[in-house]
Structures are given as structure tokens and as C-alpha cells.
Amino acid sequence: MDWFSFIAAGILVYIAVAIFISGTIYRIIKWRQRQKDAGPNSVLAKSGENGPAHLQWSRTARWMLIAMHVAGLGLLLGHTRLFGDVGFVISFVGEDRFNHIGNILGTGLGLFMIFAVVYLLILRLRLPGKKHFASADYVPLLLVLVVILIGNYLRLTKPFGFDDYQAYMASLTTFGPAFSEAIAASPAKMALTGHVLAVNILLIYFPFSSLVPAICSFAAKRMGHKKTDAGTS
């Protein structure tokens, strides 16, 4: 593992995870304190004021955003296999069929994510009165686009074997980040390093973005509606 890969795909992984967890918890706590100080009705009254502009988009765009998050969750769940095979599923459908289904779903979700991110970026640029650059709107989408593009490249070109990815993830969990010999000797090593680096930057950026209070407000609003509906039934 060269020094750049060791930093970007090794040391930075631990830093990014620590910042993501601690930063998100801190932002949620601060958001809760501000809501309490502002009064009991502030959650519903201000739930859409300071969020990113994509929360004010059309119904189609909001559904696209929801679908993009579901697809992202599916890809994230698929990546959990890197930590170990799901034995009971493989024994039920067979390893070859399981791999085939995983490749189809992973590629399909990745292509949909690219379409969704490009669609939302174009729509954001065309919003009236929003010609200025707003990092809260663009940075997460651009980072997700980079992650998905490189991820799809690695999936479609298959420069490394599945065992190589599992060995890399195992090295991270044992706090000894290292690439296998196949990865270290391949020119595609930089693609994998870039993929992990983009994920790290996305994790680090998330707690400091306006997405945290926007998501909290959205969740609180939904919960408020459910409580109101329960109270009137």
C-alpha cells in the first residue's frame, strides 16, 4: 500500500467514520436544544425554512430523491457482503445464482443512482431565483455522483476479485489497512482509492451540511403528523 492509498483508503476511513458519528450526534443534540428553546410549535412551524433547496422541489423530484435514498440503502446493504457471506441465503439460492442476482441488482441500482443524481442536479440548476452556488445543494450530489461512477466502473470492469475486496475490508476491521497483492499491483488501485476517498469526504461533510437539521425537521414533522392523526382517531 503506497503512502497516498494508506492515508486516503486507510487512516482517513477511521477519521471519517469518527467524524460522521460524533458530528451527526452533536448536530442532532444541538438541533433538539434549539427546538426546545424556540418553543413546542417550532418543529412544525420551521420544518422547511432552513433546509436545502431540494426539499422545496416538485413532487416528482421529491419521489426521485426518496427513490435515490432507497437505492443508496440497497447498495449499502449489498456492500455488507464484503464483511462476510450470507451463508443461509447462498445455501438457499446457490452461490452462482446469488452472485448473478447481486451483479444485476448492483449494476441496476448504480445506473439508477447516476440518472437520479444527474436529474436532481439539472433540476437544481433550473430552479428560478437559485442561480447562485449553494454548497448544501450541490456538494452531496456531486460526491454521491463520484462515488457511484467509480463504483460502477469497478463493478463493470472487475479489475479485482471479490476475495481482494474482502481482504481489504478485513484489514480495516483489524486496524491494519492494506491492499492485497492483486490490488497493489494493479493500475485500477487508484480507482479503488478514489472511490474510498470520495466516500470518506461524503461522511466527513455530512454532519456539517444542512442535511442534518433538514432531515431532523422532516422526521419530526412526519412524527408530529402521526401523533396528530393518532390523537384524532
C-alpha positions in Angstrom: 0.0 0.0 0.0 1.6 3.3 -1.1 1.5 6.3 1.2 -1.4 8.0 -0.6 -3.6 4.9 -0.6 -2.6 4.2 3.1 -3.8 7.7 4.0 -6.9 8.0 1.7 -8.2 4.4 1.9 -6.7 3.6 5.3 -6.2 6.2 8.0 -8.9 8.5 6.6 -11.5 5.8 6.9 -11.3 5.8 10.7 -11.3 9.6 10.8 -14.3 9.9 8.5 -16.3 7.3 10.5 -15.5 9.0 13.8 -16.4 12.5 12.5 -19.6 11.2 10.9 -20.9 9.5 14.1 -19.8 12.1 16.6 -20.6 15.1 14.3 -24.1 13.8 13.5 -24.9 13.1 17.1 -23.7 16.6 18.1 -25.7 18.3 15.3 -28.9 16.4 16.4 -28.4 17.3 20.0 -27.9 21.0 19.1 -30.9 20.9 16.8 -33.0 19.5 19.6 -31.8 22.2 22.0 -32.7 24.9 19.5 -36.1 23.5 19.0 -36.7 23.4 22.8 -35.5 26.9 23.2 -37.7 28.1 20.4 -40.9 26.6 21.8 -43.0 23.5 21.3 -44.5 24.6 18.0 -41.2 25.4 16.3 -40.7 22.0 14.7 -43.8 22.2 12.6 -43.6 25.9 12.0 -40.0 25.9 10.9 -39.6 22.4 9.5 -38.8 23.6 6.0 -37.3 27.1 6.4 -33.6 26.4 6.5 -33.3 23.1 4.7 -31.6 22.7 1.4 -33.5 23.8 -1.7 -34.2 20.2 -2.8 -36.9 20.0 0.0 -38.9 22.6 -1.9 -38.8 20.8 -5.2 -41.8 19.3 -7.1 -43.5 16.1 -6.1 -41.7 14.2 -8.9 -38.3 15.5 -7.6 -39.1 14.5 -4.1 -40.1 11.0 -5.1 -36.9 10.8 -7.1 -35.0 11.9 -4.1 -36.7 9.2 -2.0 -36.0 6.5 -4.6 -32.4 7.6 -4.7 -32.1 7.1 -1.0 -33.7 3.7 -1.2 -31.3 2.7 -4.0 -28.4 4.0 -2.0 -29.6 1.9 1.0 -29.8 -1.1 -1.2 -26.2 -0.6 -2.4 -25.0 -0.1 1.1 -26.7 -3.3 2.2 -25.0 -5.1 -0.7 -21.6 -3.8 0.4 -22.1 -5.6 3.8 -21.3 -8.8 2.0 -17.7 -7.6 1.9 -17.6 -8.3 5.7 -18.8 -11.9 5.1 -21.1 -14.0 3.0 -24.7 -14.5 4.0 -24.5 -18.3 4.3 -28.2 -19.2 4.6 -29.1 -17.1 1.5 -26.3 -18.7 -0.5 -27.3 -22.2 0.6 -30.9 -21.4 -0.4 -30.4 -20.0 -3.9 -26.9 -21.2 -4.8 -23.7 -19.2 -4.9 -23.6 -18.7 -8.7 -27.2 -17.5 -8.8 -26.7 -15.3 -5.7 -23.7 -13.7 -7.4 -25.6 -13.2 -10.6 -28.5 -11.6 -8.9 -26.2 -9.4 -6.9 -24.4 -8.2 -10.0 -27.7 -7.4 -11.8 -29.1 -5.5 -8.8 -25.9 -3.7 -8.0 -25.4 -2.6 -11.6 -29.1 -1.6 -12.0 -29.1 0.4 -8.7 -25.9 2.1 -9.7 -27.1 3.2 -13.1 -30.4 4.5 -11.5 -28.4 6.4 -8.9 -26.4 8.1 -11.7 -29.6 9.0 -13.5 -31.2 10.3 -10.3 -28.3 12.4 -9.3 -27.9 14.0 -12.8 -31.6 14.6 -12.9 -31.6 16.4 -9.5 -28.5 18.4 -10.4 -30.1 19.6 -13.7 -33.3 20.4 -11.9 -31.5 22.3 -9.2 -29.7 24.4 -11.8 -33.0 25.3 -13.4 -34.8 26.4 -10.2 -35.9 30.0 -10.6 -34.1 32.5 -8.4 -31.5 30.0 -7.4 -28.7 30.9 -9.8 -26.1 31.3 -7.1 -23.9 28.3 -6.0 -25.2 26.7 -2.8 -22.8 24.0 -1.5 -25.6 22.5 0.6 -27.4 21.6 -2.6 -24.5 20.6 -4.9 -21.7 19.1 -2.8 -23.6 16.0 -1.5 -25.0 15.3 -5.0 -21.6 15.7 -6.7 -19.9 13.5 -4.1 -22.5 10.8 -4.5 -22.1 11.0 -8.3 -18.3 10.5 -8.0 -18.8 7.5 -5.6 -21.3 5.9 -7.9 -19.4 6.5 -11.1 -16.2 4.9 -9.7 -18.2 2.2 -8.0 -19.9 1.3 -11.3 -16.5 1.3 -13.1 -15.1 -1.2 -10.6 -18.2 -3.3 -10.8 -18.3 -3.5 -14.6 -14.6 -3.8 -15.3 -14.0 -6.2 -12.5 -10.3 -5.5 -12.1 -10.2 -7.3 -8.7 -11.6 -10.5 -7.3 -14.2 -10.5 -4.6 -11.7 -12.0 -2.2 -9.4 -9.0 -2.7 -12.2 -6.6 -1.6 -13.0 -8.8 1.4 -9.3 -8.9 2.4 -9.1 -5.1 2.2 -12.3 -4.7 4.4 -10.9 -7.3 6.9 -7.7 -5.3 7.2 -9.8 -2.2 8.0 -11.7 -4.0 10.8 -8.5 -5.2 12.3 -7.0 -1.7 12.2 -4.2 -2.7 9.8 -5.3 -1.2 6.4 -3.7 -3.0 3.5 -4.4 -3.9 -0.1 -3.9 -7.4 -1.4 -1.1 -8.1 -3.8 -3.6 -8.1 -6.7 -4.9 -4.6 -5.8 -1.5 -3.2 -5.0 0.0 -4.3 -8.4 -3.0 -3.1 -10.5 -3.4 0.3 -12.1 -7.0 0.2 -11.0 -5.7 0.6 -7.5 -6.2 4.3 -7.8 -9.8 3.9 -8.8 -10.5 1.9 -5.6 -8.5 4.5 -3.6 -10.6 7.3 -5.2 -13.8 5.5 -4.5 -13.0 5.1 -0.8 -11.7 8.7 -0.6 -14.9 10.1 -2.1 -16.9 8.1 0.5 -14.7 9.4 3.3 -15.2 13.0 2.1 -19.0 12.4 2.0 -19.0 11.0 5.5 -17.0 14.0 6.8 -19.1 16.6 5.0 -22.5 15.2 6.1 -22.5 16.4 9.8 -21.6 19.9 8.7 -24.1 20.2 6.0 -27.7 21.5 6.2 -28.9 18.0 5.6 -28.8 17.0 9.3 -31.3 19.7 10.5 -33.4 19.3 7.4 -33.7 15.5 7.9 -34.4 16.1 11.6 -37.1 18.6 10.8 -38.6 16.3 8.2 -38.7 13.4 10.6 -40.1 15.5 13.4 -42.8 16.8 11.0 -43.8 13.3 10.0 -43.9 12.1 13.6 -46.0 15.2 14.5 -48.5 14.3 11.8 -48.7 10.7 13.1 -49.2 11.9 16.7 -52.0 14.3 15.5 -53.7 11.6 13.5 -53.5 9.2 16.4 -54.9 11.8 18.8 -57.9 12.5 16.5 -58.7 8.8 15.8 
